[in-house]
Every structure is written in C-alpha cells, then in structure tokens.
Amino acid sequence: MSTDLTTPVTAAALVAVFRRVLEHEDVTADSDFFDLGGDSLLATRVLSAVSRTHGVELTFDDFLLAPTPAGLARRIAAAA
C-alpha cells in the first residue's frame, strides 16, 4: 500500500492516531493529548506516525505548542 505524501493531514486523521497511541476512544479534534494521559514517550509515537505516513517532520516543541489533533493539523499544514 502506498501513501500519498501530498494529502493534507486532517484533524480527523490525527484523531485516529491519538486514539491508537493513547488506546482511548474518547478523542475529538479538540482533545488535549496530555489531558488524556499522554506523555512525552507517547508523543514521540504520534510524531513518528505523522512523519511515516505524511512525510512531515515536527519537533516535540511543535507538539507541546499544539497538543490537540486540530492544533497539530494546523502546525503540519504550516510546515508543509
């Protein structure tokens, strides 16, 4: 299966990543990763998934500044 790296990353796609990494179904576009029990180690898994599937490299500081799926999607769009 090939991944189209030109496809914009949506908040919905990041909600799915957050749900998978956190093993928590109650994630919305505005859910704060850290309020849901996420930590720095799990955040690196989110960043790795974004890099692997969408070809966008973000820093942990980027994640700290935008710890929601919607906020992270905006950061990714700005970095692309």
trRosetta pair geometry for C-beta under 8 A, 3 or more apart (Angstrom, degrees):
i j d omega theta_ij theta_ji phi_ij phi_ji
3 7 8.0 -104 174 25 76 121
3 53 5.6 -141 -148 -156 155 61
3 54 7.6 -106 157 -75 129 38
4 7 4.6 83 96 -23 105 106
5 54 6.3 123 -140 -168 68 37
5 55 3.9 33 -150 0 124 140
7 54 7.3 -102 74 -123 83 89
8 77 6.4 24 -152 -100 108 96
8 80 7.6 -137 -118 26 73 170
9 13 5.6 -118 -161 71 67 136
9 14 6.5 66 164 -48 105 101
9 50 6.8 27 -123 -143 155 97
9 54 5.0 8 -71 -123 114 162
9 56 6.8 -85 -21 15 140 145
9 73 5.5 -152 111 -129 90 78
9 76 4.5 -24 53 113 136 154
9 77 7.2 -138 52 -56 87 73
10 13 4.7 104 57 2 78 98
10 14 7.2 -148 98 1 46 85
10 73 6.0 10 -173 -133 21 140
11 14 5.6 -60 -151 43 36 109
11 15 6.3 48 148 -30 68 99
11 29 4.0 35 158 -131 135 111
11 69 4.5 100 -162 129 75 101
11 70 4.4 8 -113 -88 134 62
11 72 8.0 124 -114 60 68 81
11 73 4.5 -92 -69 -11 65 152
12 15 5.4 -42 -147 25 34 116
12 16 6.9 37 152 -18 61 99
12 29 7.2 -38 -66 -81 52 105
12 69 7.6 99 -55 156 14 140
13 16 5.8 -53 -161 32 34 113
13 17 6.8 33 144 -17 65 103
13 73 7.7 119 53 -99 94 114
14 17 5.2 -47 -147 35 43 114
14 18 6.2 47 152 -21 70 101
14 29 7.9 82 73 -127 104 68
14 46 7.8 53 -154 -165 89 112
14 50 7.6 15 -105 -89 95 109
14 69 3.7 161 99 -144 111 91
14 70 7.9 -164 67 -44 134 29
14 72 5.4 164 -150 80 158 121
14 73 5.6 -135 -3 -58 139 95
15 18 5.7 -53 -148 37 31 112
15 19 6.3 34 152 -21 64 106
15 27 5.2 163 -159 116 80 107
15 28 6.7 -23 -121 -157 126 18
15 29 6.0 -61 -65 -77 118 57
15 31 7.7 94 -122 29 86 117
15 69 4.7 -9 -62 -89 65 171
16 19 5.7 -52 -146 35 30 113
16 20 6.4 28 155 -18 63 106
17 20 5.8 -57 -149 37 30 109
17 21 6.1 20 159 -11 67 111
17 46 5.6 104 142 -135 119 81
17 49 5.0 164 -141 106 122 147
17 50 7.0 38 -138 -60 171 78
17 69 7.8 147 51 -111 95 104
18 21 6.1 -61 -141 43 27 104
18 22 5.7 3 168 2 67 119
18 24 7.6 -52 141 64 84 100
18 27 4.6 173 103 -164 120 157
18 31 6.8 150 141 82 157 122
18 33 6.2 -124 -130 -104 115 90
18 36 7.4 71 173 66 113 158
18 38 7.8 -66 -149 -66 90 138
18 46 6.7 22 -87 -110 62 126
18 69 5.8 -98 -14 -66 136 106
19 22 6.5 -66 -131 51 19 95
19 23 7.7 66 168 -101 52 13
19 24 6.2 -123 -134 73 56 56
19 25 6.0 46 -144 -110 114 40
19 27 4.9 -142 -70 28 81 134
20 23 7.4 10 -178 -70 25 52
20 49 7.8 132 77 -107 130 163
21 38 7.4 42 117 -113 114 110
21 42 5.4 127 159 -172 112 97
21 45 4.9 155 -130 102 121 123
21 46 5.4 -77 -18 -67 169 82
21 49 7.2 -126 -59 -10 120 145
22 27 6.8 127 51 -65 138 132
22 33 7.4 -155 -65 -150 131 73
22 36 5.5 6 -156 127 156 123
22 37 6.3 120 -153 70 107 98
22 38 5.8 -67 -94 -72 109 92
22 42 6.6 77 -84 177 66 146
24 27 6.0 100 101 -43 95 101
24 36 5.5 174 90 177 165 119
24 37 7.0 143 -53 40 147 119
26 31 7.5 144 127 -102 68 147
26 36 7.7 -175 85 -125 87 116
27 31 4.7 -121 -148 42 64 158
27 36 6.6 17 -94 -106 92 164
27 69 7.1 97 159 -27 108 129
28 31 4.9 124 46 -30 65 98
28 69 7.6 -141 123 32 36 125
29 68 6.8 63 152 158 50 108
29 69 4.9 -100 -138 78 51 111
29 70 4.2 67 164 -49 98 104
29 73 8.0 -37 -152 6 101 134
30 68 5.4 -8 -149 -162 33 146
30 69 7.7 -69 -39 45 22 85
30 70 5.8 -6 -77 12 59 131
31 35 7.1 -136 -177 68 72 111
31 36 5.8 40 166 -46 116 130
31 68 6.0 146 68 -133 39 89
31 69 6.9 37 47 0 85 99
32 35 3.9 69 79 9 110 113
32 36 6.7 171 87 -11 58 86
32 67 5.2 43 -155 105 73 113
32 68 5.7 -51 -88 -74 48 88
33 36 6.1 -69 -158 38 27 107
33 38 4.0 -35 160 36 86 154
33 42 7.8 -172 174 106 112 112
33 43 6.6 96 138 -95 147 91
33 46 7.2 -64 -127 -30 146 163
33 63 7.5 -39 41 178 157 101
33 67 4.4 -118 27 179 102 95
33 68 7.0 -156 -22 -83 80 36
34 37 7.8 176 -171 33 32 8
34 38 5.2 -86 -87 67 41 92
34 39 7.5 86 -123 -86 79 37
34 67 5.6 -23 -4 179 96 155
38 42 4.7 -127 -149 86 80 130
38 43 6.0 96 161 -60 117 80
38 46 7.9 6 -148 -23 140 133
38 67 7.7 -179 72 -168 139 113
39 42 5.4 90 50 17 65 100
39 43 7.0 -114 106 -10 32 94
40 43 5.3 -51 -144 32 33 118
40 44 6.8 38 156 -23 63 97
40 60 6.9 24 -149 -150 95 133
41 44 6.0 -50 -159 27 32 110
41 45 7.3 34 143 -18 60 100
42 45 5.4 -47 -158 28 44 116
42 46 6.9 47 145 -19 68 97
43 46 5.6 -48 -154 32 40 112
43 47 6.4 37 149 -16 68 105
43 60 6.4 84 120 -134 129 88
43 63 5.1 123 -174 146 120 156
43 67 7.9 -57 -113 -125 119 95
44 47 5.5 -51 -145 40 37 113
44 48 6.1 43 152 -23 66 105
44 60 7.1 -26 -80 -90 80 105
45 48 5.6 -51 -145 36 30 114
45 49 6.4 34 154 -21 63 104
46 49 5.8 -55 -151 35 30 111
46 50 6.5 30 152 -18 65 105
46 63 7.0 121 83 -124 123 132
46 72 7.8 -61 152 -146 129 165
47 50 5.7 -52 -148 36 32 112
47 51 6.3 33 153 -18 65 107
47 58 5.6 -125 -134 69 101 94
47 59 7.9 -1 -137 -172 146 7
47 60 7.0 -74 -46 -82 158 60
47 63 6.1 -80 -66 -58 112 133
48 51 5.7 -55 -147 38 31 112
48 52 6.0 27 157 -17 66 111
49 52 5.8 -57 -140 40 28 109
49 53 6.0 1 169 2 66 115
50 53 6.7 -68 -134 48 20 92
50 54 5.5 -38 -173 39 61 117
50 56 5.7 -56 151 69 100 96
50 58 6.4 -1 95 15 144 115
50 72 7.7 -116 -87 162 150 122
50 76 6.7 -125 -167 -100 130 131
51 54 7.3 -67 -104 57 9 74
51 55 7.0 43 -166 -120 47 15
51 56 6.4 -116 -99 71 51 45
51 57 5.4 47 -111 -92 110 61
51 58 7.6 -138 -63 19 91 71
54 76 6.9 11 122 -167 150 136
56 76 5.1 81 124 -147 166 94
56 79 5.7 107 -162 94 113 124
56 80 6.1 -56 -100 -77 122 86
57 79 7.8 -138 66 160 54 142
58 62 4.1 -111 -175 77 103 150
58 63 6.4 115 127 -48 123 81
58 72 7.6 5 -121 -156 180 92
58 75 6.4 67 -122 129 135 122
58 76 6.8 -70 -56 -88 129 75
58 79 6.5 -144 -87 -25 86 169
59 62 4.8 115 54 -2 70 98
59 63 7.3 -130 103 0 47 84
60 63 5.4 -51 -155 35 41 115
60 64 6.4 44 147 -22 69 101
61 64 5.5 -49 -145 35 36 113
61 65 6.4 32 156 -16 66 106
62 65 6.0 -62 -151 39 28 108
62 66 6.5 -27 165 31 65 106
62 72 7.8 90 141 -129 95 77
62 75 5.3 135 -175 175 105 145
62 79 7.6 6 -132 -57 150 139
63 66 6.8 -87 -141 64 25 71
63 67 6.2 62 164 -94 68 69
63 72 6.8 15 -120 -106 64 112
64 67 6.5 2 -137 -57 25 104
65 71 7.7 -151 120 160 63 124
65 75 7.2 124 88 -91 105 137
66 71 3.3 -162 -159 139 89 105
66 72 4.8 155 122 -72 111 52
66 74 6.7 -146 -139 60 147 96
66 75 4.6 -167 33 -31 159 131
67 71 6.7 15 39 70 32 137
67 72 7.3 35 -128 -52 12 104
68 71 4.3 86 53 13 89 105
68 72 6.6 -161 82 -7 41 88
69 72 5.9 -59 -141 40 26 109
69 73 6.2 31 157 -24 63 106
70 73 5.7 -53 -148 32 29 113
70 74 6.8 29 153 -17 62 103
71 74 5.8 -53 -154 33 34 111
71 75 6.6 34 149 -18 65 105
72 75 5.4 -50 -149 35 37 115
72 76 6.3 40 151 -21 67 104
73 76 5.6 -51 -147 35 32 113
73 77 6.4 35 153 -21 64 105
74 77 5.7 -52 -147 35 32 113
74 78 6.4 31 153 -18 64 106
75 78 5.7 -58 -150 37 30 111
75 79 6.3 24 153 -18 66 109
76 79 5.8 -59 -146 38 31 108
76 80 6.4 37 154 -32 65 105
77 80 5.9 -49 -147 22 30 115
